Structures are given as structure tokens and as C-alpha cells.
Amino acid sequence: MSTHAKRERLLLADLLESAGPEAPTLCDDWKTRDLAAHLVVRERRGDAAAGIVLRPLASRLERVQAEFTEKPYDELLRLLRSGPPRMSPFALKQVDEAANTIEFYVHGEDVRRAQPEWTARELDPVFSDALWRRLETVARMCGRRSPAGLVLRRPDGQTAVARRGTPVVTVTGEPGELVLFAYGRQAVARVELEGDEDAVAKVKQADLGLGGSTA
């Protein structure tokens, strides 16, 4: 049975292919080639990928990622599409779904929304609900560096508290847009913010997100 993560993997690979290796992304100064290399290293080189979250290993990650960046772009996309090697934790369906659904969705939007005159992707209700459930799980981690209390709210009124505190900023939007906001893509997320004006301005500029796998 197909999973959300598998679908998002293929959609992301298609976006990367259509954009070409030198297109901009929303990941700082990364081009699409850099993003593709990051995704492949994350799944296939666990010895280096640990540097995403462990600072002492960051230099090793940089070296390995630089090596993968030099690989032919077509090869990187082939490796991304084919998925992780059999012995990788990501090869387990449950791990893949939990770790990659948001990862691939966000990075797909990193490619899409970095292009001129981009248009928003319309998400089906089932996938939107899946993103919301995952966001509820990680909201506190995403919002831990928020400079104010932070509440994420769907249009139907469901909420997830990303950070407790006052003043409170409430961010309202569809699940896909809330995911982008919570993962540090505030500038492109189509959401509405309510709260103290100064707090809203600070939240818009805050370094939100996990600070880890979703670069």
C-alpha cells in the first residue's frame, strides 16, 4: 500500500527534476543540487547524517555532503526515488512515514515556492489531516525557540500549542501552511496571525522548526 511519505518522495523528486540542478530553494543558499544531496545523505549515510543534530559530527556531514553534491544530478534523483538501502532505519514503513512525510512535503515546497510566480499546491483532505496529526506531535519542538506563546489553529478551530507563554500569537491556516510556518518558512506560509503587534513581528522572524533534519 502506498504511503504519504512514498508519494511525497516521488513528487519531490519530480519537482527537483523539473527545476534542474541549479534552481534556488528556500533553504538558505542551497540550490536544488545541494538539497538533493542532503536528502540522499540523510537516508544513505547515517555515519555522516548524525551531524544534522550532533554538532561534533557536523564537519564530517559537510565533507560527505560535498562529495555527494559532486555526483551527477540524475544519479542523486535516482537514489532519492529508489529510497533508502534495506538496512537503513528509513526502510521501515513506520519510520519512513513518521520521519519523511513532513520532510519531503516541506522540501517540496522549498523548491516550489522559491520559483517565480509559484502557485500553492492544493492538498487533499486525507493528506491535510495526516500533516495535522504529525504537526500536533512535533509542535512543541518546532516552537521551542518562539519569542512568544504560539498557538497553531486550523480553520475548523482545532489547535496545537507550539509554545506556552504570554503574549500569545495565534497562527491560523490550513495544515500544510501551518507546517511550513512551524518549520521556519514563515515568509511563504499562507496564514493569518493574531496577537500583540510586537509579538507577531518577532514570531514572523523567529528561528522556528526542529533545527535538524528539515533544513
Backbone as a ProteinNet text record, in pm:
[ID]
protein_1_A
[PRIMARY]
MSTHAKRERLLLADLLESAGPEAPTLCDDWKTRDLAAHLVVRERRGDAAAGIVLRPLASRLERVQAEFTEKPYDELLRLLRSGPPRMSPFALKQVDEAANTIEFYVHGEDVRRAQPEWTARELDPVFSDALWRRLETVARMCGRRSPAGLVLRRPDGQTAVARRGTPVVTVTGEPGELVLFAYGRQAVARVELEGDEDAVAKVKQADLGLGGSTA
[TERTIARY]
84.4	0	87.9	50.7	126.9	109.4	210.9	203.8	221.1	188.8	208.5	355.8	444.4	587	634.1	587.4	628.6	579.6	456.1	402.9	480.5	507.4	580	722.7	783.1	917.7	918.9	822.8	819.3	783	690.5	655.8	775.7	850.8	970	1074.6	1097.2	1194.2	1153.7	1023.6	976	998.3	973.8	996.9	1143.9	1230.2	1374.3	1417.3	1362.2	1397.3	1350.9	1228.1	1174.6	1251.4	1293.9	1364.8	1507.3	1568.6	1708.3	1801.7	1931	2024.5	2065.7	2042.2	2091.8	1980.6	1860.7	1748.9	1757.7	1705.9	1707.6	1608.9	1631	1537	1518.5	1431.8	1412.4	1510.1	1599.4	1697	1823.6	1814.5	1928.1	1988.9	2119.4	2186.2	2192.9	2119.7	2120.9	2052.2	2114.6	2050	1981.8	1906.8	1838.2	1936.6	2055.1	2156.5	2195.7	2213.2	2250.6	2139.8	2016	1903.3	1893.4	1911.4	1906.9	2016.2	2135.4	2245.1	2213.2	2157.2	2117.2	2020.8	1921.6	1819.8	1878.4	1969.1	2030.9	2124.4	2206.7	2299.1	2220.9	2112.7	2031.5	1984.8	1951.1	1898.6	2005	2112.9	2208.9	2342	2370	2496.7	2469.5	2417.9	2387.6	2508.7	2628.6	2750.7	2777.1	2731	2750.3	2625.9	2508.5	2382.8	2361.4	2428	2416.2	2461.3	2544.3	2591	2481	2363	2249.8	2207.6	2216.2	2172.7	2285.9	2399.1	2512.7	2625.1	2644.6	2739.8	2881.6	2932.6	3069.5	3089.1	2980.1	2988.7	2953.9	2931.5	2887.1	2991.2	3119.5	3222.9	3226.8	3205.7	3200.8	3081.1	2967.7	2849.8	2879.3	2943.6	2975.2	3063.6	3162.7	3252.9	3177.8	3098.2	3025	2922.4	2853.3	2753.4	2820	2937.4	3009.9	3044.7	3081.7	3112.7	2988.9	2874.7	2752.4	2705.4	2731.4	2691.8	2762.5	2881.4	2957.5	2908	2821.2	2769.6	2677.1	2661.5	2566.5	2427.2	2361.9	2229	2130.3	2136.1	2046.7	2065.4	2190.2	2216.9	2155.9	2167.3	2107.8	1956.2	1893.7	1748.3	1709.5	1792	1765.4	1773.5	1874.1	1889.6	1774.6	1729.4	1616.5	1489.8	1463.3	1341.4	1340.7	1457.2	1462.5	1451.6	1469.4	1452.6	1577.9	1572.1	1689.4	1730.8	1856.5	1900.4	1825.8	1825.9	1745.2	1778.7	1905.2	1946	1924.3	1878.7	1855	1727.5	1725.3	1601.2	1486.3	1519.5	1416.7	1348.1	1407	1345.9	1222.7	1208.9	1091.4	974.4	861.8	747.2	707.4	705.4	661.5	757.3	888	987.5	978.7	967.4	956.8	839.7	725.1	605.4	620.2	674.5	687.6	794.6	905	1018.9	1017.4	951.9	966.8	844.2	727.8	608.8	623.9	653.5	672.2	802.8	909	1039	1025.3	963.4	952.3	850.8	742.6	644.1	708.8	776.9	837.1	943.1	1028.6	1132.4	1074.8	962.2	895.4	850.1	796.9	755.7	877.4	990.6	1113.8	1152.9	1127.1	1156.3	1046.7	922.2	809.4	804	812.5	788.1	910.5	1022.4	1139.6	1138.3	1047.3	1041.7	954.2	981.9	898.9	757.1	662.9	521.6	472.2	516.3	470.8	322.5	260.8	121.8	113.5	22.7	9.9	-44.9	2.7	-45.5	-174.3	-272.8	-397.6	-386.7	-399.1	-384	-519.8	-523.9	-648.9	-672.2	-797.7	-830.8	-759.1	-741.3	-675.3	-530.6	-461.1	-321.6	-312.9	-405	-407.2	-421.3	-509.9	-528.1	-401.6	-334.3	-210.1	-103	-93.1	2.8	-32.7	-160.1	-202.6	-167.4	-193.2	-161.3	-11.8	68.4	213.8	254.9	192.8	225.1	189.2	77.5	40.2	150.2	215.8	319.8	446.9	481.6	610.6	597.7	476.4	454.9	542.4	551.5	629.6	777.3	829.4	970.1	991.7	895.1	907.6	901.1	821.4	800.3	886.7	983.4	1058.3	1141.4	1174.9	1253.1	1166.5	1035.1	946	962.4	965.8	980.8	851.2	743.5	614.4	537.3	429	341.8	292	279.4	246.7	142.7	30.6	-77.1	-103.1	-108.8	-139	-284.3	-360.5	-504.6	-551.8	-626.6	-690.2	-815.7	-862.7	-985.6	-1106.5	-1106.2	-1219.5	-1209.4	-1103.6	-1089.5	-996.7	-954.2	-858.4	-727.6	-667.6	-545.9	-436.3	-313.8	-196.1	-108.8	-70.3	12.8	158.9	223.6	365	455	406.6	482.4	387.1	397.1	317	386.1	308.3	365.6	278	315.1	244.2	345.7	307.5	180.4	167.7	46.2	20.5	-3.6	60.9	35.2	-36.7	-150.7	-226.5	-211.1	-169.3	-147.3	-255.9	-335.3	-446.4	-421.7	-443.9	-426.6	-454.2	-451	-466.3	-342.9	-357.1	-245.2	-114.4	-120.2	2.6	73.2	-4.8	53.3	107	37	84.6	215	226.4	351.3	465.4	444.6	550.4	587.2	487.2	514.3	595.7	551.3	617.2	758.6	785.7	918.6	1006.1	971	1059.2	1040.4	932.8	905.5	795.8	807.7	703.3	677.1	781.3	767.6	678.7	666	587.4	460.1	440.5	322.3	199.2	93.2	-30.4	-117	-91.2	-157.8	-195.3	-277	-312.1	-263.2	-203.6	-150.2	-229.3	-261.4	-333.9	-255.8	-256.8	-190.8	-126.3	-50.2	22.8	109.6	103.6	171.8	321.8	385	528.7	560.8	478.3	499.6	482.1	381.7	359.7	481.2	535.9	653.3	772	791.2	903.5	885.5	763.3	737.5	762.3	726.7	749.3	897.2	983.2	1127.6	1200.9	1129.9	1194.2	1249.9	1347.7	1409.1	1328.5	1214.9	1128.3	1175.4	1115.7	1148.9	1228	1258.4	1329.3	1477.5	1529.3	1672.3	1750.4	1687.3	1752.7	1731.4	1654.6	1651.3	1587.1	1485.2	1427	1499.2	1598.4	1691.7	1621
-119.9	0	124.9	220.4	344.1	423	495.1	578.6	723.7	814	955.6	984.4	924.2	950.2	907	792.5	745.6	841	885.4	978.8	1109.8	1162.5	1288.9	1274.4	1159	1134.2	1151.4	1088.4	1092.5	1232.1	1298.9	1435.6	1529.1	1512.1	1593.9	1567.2	1441	1407.2	1468.5	1465.6	1525.7	1677.2	1742.2	1886.1	1919.9	1841.7	1863.9	1843.6	1742.2	1715.8	1830.1	1875.3	1983.4	2113.9	2140.3	2265.6	2265.4	2146.6	2140.1	2157.7	2130.1	2125.2	2259.6	2369.4	2498.9	2595.1	2545.1	2632.4	2670.2	2785.4	2825.1	2743.1	2739.7	2679.8	2776.9	2742.1	2824.8	2789.3	2694.6	2650.7	2735.1	2857.3	2949.9	2959.1	2928.7	2943.2	2812.1	2710.8	2583.4	2595.5	2536.7	2514	2377	2345	2215.8	2099.2	2115.9	2009.7	1984.4	2090.9	2077.7	2008.3	2045	1984.8	1836	1800.6	1659.4	1581.1	1637.2	1570.4	1552.2	1653.7	1645.3	1529.8	1518.4	1415	1275.1	1258.5	1127.6	1091.7	1186	1160.3	1125.7	1195.7	1174.3	1029.7	969.1	832.5	725.4	759.1	656.4	661.3	769.1	779.5	819.6	723.7	750.1	793.4	745.6	783.8	933.2	993.7	1137.5	1216.9	1159.3	1230.7	1265.4	1192.9	1225.7	1369.3	1422.8	1559.8	1663.3	1621.8	1713.6	1760.6	1670.3	1705	1704.9	1642.8	1637.7	1727.1	1839.1	1938.6	1885.5	1799.3	1748.6	1673.3	1623.7	1548.9	1634.6	1762.6	1849.8	1859.8	1863.3	1876.8	1753.3	1636.7	1514.4	1519.1	1563.6	1576.5	1669.4	1781.4	1876.3	1813.2	1733.7	1669.9	1568.8	1485.9	1382.3	1445.9	1548.5	1612.1	1679.6	1738.1	1799	1694.1	1574.5	1465.6	1427.4	1417.9	1380.2	1490.9	1614.4	1725.5	1720.2	1659.7	1649.2	1535.8	1450.8	1341	1397.2	1323.8	1368.3	1386.6	1492.3	1523.5	1410	1350.6	1239.5	1122.9	1101.4	992.9	1023.7	1147.6	1186	1165	1202.7	1186.6	1039.2	958.9	815	755.6	795.5	745.5	791.5	913.9	964.4	886.4	867.1	796.7	650.9	587.4	444.9	420.5	524.2	510.3	462.7	448.6	412.7	268.1	234.8	95	10.1	-119.7	-210.6	-203.4	-179.5	-179.3	-44.4	53.7	185.2	183.6	254.1	265.2	322.1	407	468	365.8	247	142.6	82.8	103.6	56.4	150.3	93.1	173.7	273.9	229.4	317.9	435.2	406.8	512.9	607.7	551.7	632.2	728.9	677.8	761	870.2	834	930.4	1035.8	993.7	1084.2	1159.3	1102.8	1160.2	1230.1	1208.3	1272.8	1424.1	1480	1625	1667	1588.9	1621.8	1645.3	1550.9	1561	1667.3	1680.5	1784.7	1923	1949.7	2082	2109.7	2011.8	2037.4	2049.9	1982.7	2004.6	2149.1	2204.6	2344.1	2437.3	2392.8	2471.4	2491.7	2391.5	2402.5	2483	2445.6	2509.5	2660.1	2698	2837.8	2926.9	2869	2950.6	2995.5	2940.5	2973.9	3098.2	3177.8	3295.9	3255.6	3334.4	3314	3173.6	3125.2	2992.6	2997.5	2882.7	2870.4	2764.6	2785.6	2694.2	2559.7	2455.9	2321.5	2296.5	2237.4	2204.4	2064.5	2054.5	1926.9	1861.4	1730.2	1659.5	1649.3	1634.7	1633.7	1524.7	1407.6	1297.7	1334.5	1391.1	1429.2	1547	1641.2	1753.5	1704	1607.3	1551.9	1480.2	1411.7	1342.4	1443	1553.1	1657.3	1716.9	1737.3	1794.6	1702.7	1572.9	1478.3	1479.5	1486.4	1490.3	1622.3	1730.8	1861	1867.2	1806.9	1802.8	1735.9	1636.5	1562	1644.5	1724.7	1795.4	1944.3	1992.7	2137	2197.2	2130	2185.6	2198.3	2101.9	2109.5	2221.4	2236.6	2342.7	2481.3	2494.9	2627	2660.2	2575.1	2596.9	2724.4	2775.3	2899.1	3020.4	3002.2	3115.2	3221.1	3348.8	3455.6	3489.5	3419	3443.5	3313.1	3312	3196.4	3176.6	3052.3	3026.3	2915	2946.8	2851	2837.8	2714	2685.6	2641.7	2701.9	2674.5	2649.4	2540.3	2511.6	2598.7	2617.8	2696.8	2639.3	2507.7	2447.8	2462.6	2528.4	2555.8	2463.1	2352	2263.3	2338.3	2318.1	2390.7	2296.9	2344.1	2277.5	2385.8	2366.1	2464.1	2434.7	2529.3	2513.6	2567.2	2667.1	2718.7	2789.7	2756.6	2823.3	2953.6	3051.7	3178.5	3293.9	3412.9	3534.3	3637.6	3727.5	3731.1	3611.6	3583	3468.2	3514.7	3448.4	3470.2	3346.1	3366.4	3256.6	3260.9	3148.7	3138.1	3047.3	3099.3	3024	2995.2	2870.3	2833.2	2685.4	2643.3	2502.1	2426.1	2296.1	2220.3	2232	2224.7	2235.1	2367.7	2474.7	2607.9	2622.2	2563.3	2567.4	2489.3	2377.5	2301.4	2388.3	2456.6	2541.9	2652.2	2712.2	2817.1	2762.4	2649.9	2592.6	2544.8	2511.1	2465.1	2577.9	2700.1	2812.2	2877.1	2842.5	2905.6	3011.1	3095.3	3191.7	3286.5	3322.4	3423.1	3378	3246.4	3198	3125.7	3105.1	3033.1	3123	3070.3	3146.4	3128.1	3211.3	3203.2	3342.9	3348.3	3474.6	3471.1	3580.4	3588.6	3688.9	3650.5	3737.6	3746.3	3864.6	3882.3	4018.1	4037.7	4162.3	4192.1	4314.9	4352.9	4325.9	4360.4	4338.4	4189.7	4112.5	3968.5	3902.7	3946.5	3892.3	3917.3	4039.4	4072.7	3985.1	3959.2	3876.8	3730.7	3679.4	3540.1	3521.3	3620.9	3611.3	3595.8	3652.8	3648.2	3541.9	3469.4	3373.6	3254	3190.6	3069.8	2949.7	2928.5	2816.7	2689.2	2578.2	2448.8	2361.4	2243	2143.9	2171.4	2252.8	2278.3	2153.4	2061.2	1934.1	1888.7	1779	1713.7	1796.4	1874.5	1956.1	2088.5	2095.4	2208.3	2340
0	0	0	-84	-90.5	38.8	77.6	196.6	155.6	248.9	221.1	192.6	269.4	251.4	112.9	66.4	-66.4	-174.8	-160.7	-260	-258.7	-138.5	-128.8	-180.8	-162.1	-214.1	-366.3	-434	-579.7	-630.7	-561.6	-600.4	-585.7	-477.5	-455.3	-562.8	-593.6	-698.1	-831.6	-861.1	-986	-987.2	-874.1	-865	-885.1	-821.8	-836.8	-981.3	-1045.5	-1185.1	-1275.8	-1255.6	-1338.7	-1319.4	-1196.3	-1166.6	-1220.1	-1227.5	-1269.2	-1150.9	-1169.6	-1057.2	-998	-1067.4	-1019.3	-980.6	-959.7	-921.9	-774.5	-736	-594.3	-513.1	-383.2	-289.5	-173.3	-81.7	38.4	149.4	124.1	224.8	216.4	263.9	264.1	124.7	113.4	-16.1	-94.2	-50.6	-121.6	-256.6	-358.2	-486.2	-480.4	-583.3	-586.1	-579.1	-636.7	-627.5	-482.1	-405.1	-263.6	-184.8	-214.4	-145	-176.8	-303.4	-341.3	-269.6	-262.2	-193.1	-45.7	17	158.1	181.2	94.7	111.6	96.6	2.8	-19.4	95.9	139.6	250.7	376.9	401.4	521.5	531.8	418.7	421.2	402.1	333.1	292.5	366.1	435.7	507.7	651.5	728.1	867.8	947.8	907.2	978.3	967.5	858.7	839.5	877.3	849.4	873.1	1019.7	1109.5	1251.7	1279.2	1190.2	1205.2	1189.6	1140.3	1130.3	1268.4	1366.8	1502.1	1604.7	1571.6	1664.4	1613.2	1678.6	1630.1	1612.9	1702.6	1683.1	1551	1493.1	1368	1246.4	1268.4	1158.9	1048	1084.6	981.6	891.9	951.2	871.1	774.6	823.7	739.1	621.8	648.3	541.4	435	477.9	381.6	295.5	360.5	286.3	193.4	242.4	156.6	37.1	58	-53.5	-158.8	-111.8	-205.7	-286.5	-220	-290.5	-383.8	-347.6	-433.8	-568.2	-569.7	-693.9	-783.9	-732	-814	-923.2	-1033.1	-1136.2	-1077	-1117.1	-1063.3	-1088.9	-1205.8	-1238.1	-1141.6	-1099.4	-1005.3	-869.3	-824.5	-696.9	-699.3	-809	-818.6	-824.9	-889.4	-894	-754.3	-677.8	-541.8	-452.5	-472.3	-393.8	-426.1	-553	-593.5	-545.6	-550.8	-516.6	-367.2	-286.9	-143.5	-73.1	58.5	138.4	117.2	146.6	138.6	241.9	220.1	300.8	449.4	484.3	624.6	693.1	619.2	679.1	762.1	876.1	953.8	870.2	773.9	690	599.7	586.1	503.9	572.3	701.1	774	745.8	708	667.2	774.6	900.9	1008.2	1026.2	1015.8	1029.6	911	792.9	672	681.5	722	729	834.7	950.2	1059.5	1031.1	971.5	953.4	821.6	720	586.2	530.7	586.1	530.6	531.9	647.7	656.4	589.9	608.1	548.1	397.9	329.9	184.6	143.5	219	187.4	197.3	307.6	327.9	221.7	194.5	94.9	-45.7	-72.2	-199.5	-213.8	-105	-107.3	-110	-54.6	-65.3	-211.1	-291.3	-434.8	-504.2	-479.5	-548.1	-521.5	-393.4	-356.6	-372.4	-409.9	-441	-587	-665.6	-807.4	-827.8	-931.5	-957.3	-995	-947.7	-980.4	-945.1	-828.9	-784.9	-747.7	-756.8	-715	-605.8	-511.8	-398.9	-445.2	-382.6	-411.5	-333.5	-397.6	-330.1	-270.6	-139.4	-70.4	-48	-64.2	-39	111.6	154.4	297.5	376.3	317.2	388.2	419.3	321.7	344.4	442.2	430.5	524.9	668.3	688.3	822	869.3	778.1	814.1	856.3	784.3	821.5	957.5	981.7	1110.1	1226.5	1208.5	1316.5	1346.7	1243.1	1264.8	1329.5	1286.4	1343.8	1491.6	1528.9	1670	1753.4	1694.5	1765.7	1784.6	1684.6	1688.7	1717	1739.1	1754.8	1864.2	1978.5	2090.6	2054.4	1978.5	1937.8	1836.3	1745.6	1645.9	1709.4	1814.4	1872.4	1991.2	2024.3	2148.9	2146.3	2026.7	2018.8	1986.6	1991.9	1965.3	2073.8	2036.8	2136	2209.3	2176.1	2242	2247.5	2324.8	2321	2178.2	2136.1	1996.2	1986.1	1924.2	1903.5	1754.1	1705.7	1566.2	1558	1466.8	1462.9	1319.9	1304.4	1176.1	1161	1038.8	1020.4	1093.5	1119.9	1190.9	1342.5	1389.6	1532.1	1607.4	1548.6	1616.1	1638.6	1755.6	1787.5	1836.6	1820	1875.7	1937.9	2061.8	2131.3	2100.8	2033.4	1999.8	2111.3	2183.3	2298.4	2392.9	2519.6	2620.5	2660.6	2695.9	2738.7	2695.4	2742.5	2703.2	2657.1	2567.3	2495.4	2401.6	2357.5	2270.9	2127.4	2034.7	1892.7	1839.9	1775.4	1717	1565.9	1510	1365.8	1308.3	1216.6	1159.4	1012.5	973.9	834.2	814.6	689.9	659.3	708.8	736.6	793.4	715.9	583.8	505.7	525.9	536.3	557.5	699.6	796.5	934.9	949.7	878.9	881.3	830.5	718.7	664.8	763.2	825.6	923.7	1040.1	1095.1	1212.5	1181.6	1056.7	1017.6	963.2	997.3	967.3	832.7	761.8	631.8	646.6	751	780	663.9	589.8	484.7	369.8	348.9	234.6	277.2	406.2	453.9	446.3	389.5	374.5	498.8	596.1	725.9	772.4	876.2	940.4	1084.3	1130.3	1265.6	1346.8	1468.7	1560.5	1690.7	1750.7	1878.9	1889.7	1995.7	2016.2	1894.5	1846.4	1721.8	1727.7	1838.3	1851.9	1856	1927.8	1936.9	1800.2	1724.3	1590.2	1502.5	1507.7	1426.8	1463.4	1592.8	1636.9	1595.9	1604.2	1565.9	1417.2	1337.5	1193.5	1160.3	1242.6	1216.8	1296.8	1380.6	1471.5	1396.3	1458.7	1403.1	1450.2	1387.4	1424.7	1358.4	1397.8	1336.5	1430.9	1382.5	1463.7	1471.3	1379.9	1378.8	1346	1274.8	1246	1103.7	1089.1	959.1	849.1	881.2	777.5	774.1	687.2	686.9	659.5
[MASK]
+++++++++++++++++++++++++++++++++++++++++++++++++++++++++++++++++++++++++++++++++++++++++++++++++++++++++++++++++++++++++++++++++++++++++++++++++++++++++++++++++++++++++++++++++++++++++++++++++++++++++++++++++++++++

